[in-house]
Amino acid sequence: MGAQDIWADALKEAESPETRNAGLWAKCFAEADGDEAKARAAYIKAKVAAVNPPAAQPAPQARNDRGWCPVCHAPIDLDALYCSACSSNLTANHLRPLKYKPTNPAPNAQQGHSQKNSYSPRGVQIVQTAKSRGTYIILGILFGMLGIHNFYAGRHLRGALQLVSTCIFGWFVIGLIITAIWVLIDLFTVTEDSEGIRLT
């Protein structure tokens, strides 16, 4: 049976209430909001589709031109010269995108709490070492009234406020008391420096 014969048979069936499928007709009629012409067209399409199901679409093939950045392990093109995720210049560092996804951590991942690695736009690695919490506490005990412990942790605004508070209001006993309480709170609550790296 040719394709045109299938459509012709479906048309005949749609126009004859005696031969058409009552359930399919009811569905098409409801979806057409009672418009008999639209219901008839939908019925014909459904009957032809039942006889000739649409060919399955081929599954999209996985791209084989994608790789991973050797610096941060982000997905990039295999012919990429730069990584858009970490801004590394791969050619300047004599690096190429990796064909297979690495299983080890990326070199610029934060190593515990002791250091934080980052890469500049030129691909130069910058290592930021965590400050010592013990040093922070000792500076707070010895020179806390001057805010030296906060300067050490990179919290310059807080340190400056403590220094100004001591210098201006230190002549009055209340100024020294307020700054001393502030320093004690710092020693118990501050656990990270200004960059968010944990004090070890």
Summary of the structure (lengths in Angstrom):
residues: 200
radius of gyration: 36.5
end to end distance: 81.2
largest distance: 106.6
contacts: 517
relative contact order: 0.08
helix: 44%
strand: 11%
